Amino acid sequence: MANSAQAAKRARQNDKLRARNAAMRSVLRTAIKAVRKAILAGDKTQAKTTFSASMGIIDRIADKNIIHKNKAARHKSRLSAAIKAMPQ
């Protein structure tokens, strides 16, 4: 429990920020899952279009420091490699 007005406000701000970050992480996971689903379906064109849409989401979340930039790069690299490894 906050003992001062400043601490109470800070607690409220932290709750809002935590909720926003959780929502953004959920968007990230959903975007990654959509690409993986397209890869598993074997549809290379759909996987490419989904990947290009999710790249912006991944970068935007990394720019907001919700995830580390290296983690974003790792996700993009692995998804890209999986798409390239798909048969035509």
C-alpha positions in Angstrom: 0.0 0.0 0.0 1.3 3.4 -0.9 2.1 5.8 1.9 2.2 9.0 -0.1 0.3 10.6 -2.9 3.4 10.3 -5.1 3.7 6.6 -4.4 0.0 6.0 -5.0 0.2 7.8 -8.4 3.3 5.8 -9.3 1.5 2.6 -8.4 -1.4 3.6 -10.7 1.0 4.4 -13.5 2.8 1.1 -13.1 -0.5 -0.8 -13.3 -1.5 1.0 -16.6 2.0 0.4 -18.1 2.0 -3.3 -17.0 -1.4 -3.8 -18.7 -0.3 -2.1 -21.9 2.9 -4.1 -22.0 1.0 -7.3 -21.5 -1.3 -6.5 -24.3 1.5 -5.7 -26.6 3.3 -8.9 -25.8 0.1 -10.7 -26.6 0.0 -9.0 -30.0 3.6 -10.1 -30.6 2.9 -13.7 -29.7 -0.2 -13.8 -31.9 1.7 -12.4 -34.9 4.5 -15.0 -34.5 1.9 -17.8 -34.2 0.2 -16.6 -37.3 3.4 -16.9 -39.3 4.2 -20.3 -37.8 0.6 -21.5 -38.6 1.1 -20.4 -42.3 4.5 -22.2 -42.4 2.9 -25.4 -41.0 0.1 -25.2 -43.5 2.7 -25.3 -46.3 1.5 -22.1 -48.0 4.6 -20.2 -48.8 2.9 -17.1 -50.3 0.6 -16.8 -47.3 3.6 -17.3 -45.0 5.5 -14.5 -46.7 2.6 -12.0 -46.6 1.9 -12.8 -42.9 5.6 -12.5 -42.1 5.9 -9.1 -43.8 2.9 -7.9 -41.8 4.3 -9.3 -38.5 7.8 -7.8 -39.1 6.3 -4.3 -38.5 4.7 -5.5 -35.3 7.8 -7.1 -34.0 9.9 -4.0 -34.7 7.4 -1.7 -33.2 7.3 -3.7 -30.0 11.1 -3.8 -29.8 11.3 0.0 -30.4 9.0 0.5 -27.4 11.4 -1.6 -25.3 8.8 -4.2 -24.5 11.2 -6.8 -25.8 14.9 -6.5 -26.4 16.0 -5.6 -30.0 18.1 -8.8 -30.1 15.0 -10.9 -29.3 13.1 -9.2 -32.0 15.9 -9.9 -34.5 16.1 -13.5 -33.4 12.4 -14.0 -34.0 12.5 -12.4 -37.4 15.6 -14.4 -38.4 14.2 -17.7 -37.4 10.8 -17.1 -39.1 12.6 -15.9 -42.2 14.8 -19.0 -42.3 11.8 -21.3 -41.8 10.0 -19.6 -44.7 13.1 -19.9 -46.9 13.4 -23.6 -46.0 9.9 -24.3 -47.3 9.5 -26.1 -50.5 8.2 -24.2 -53.5 
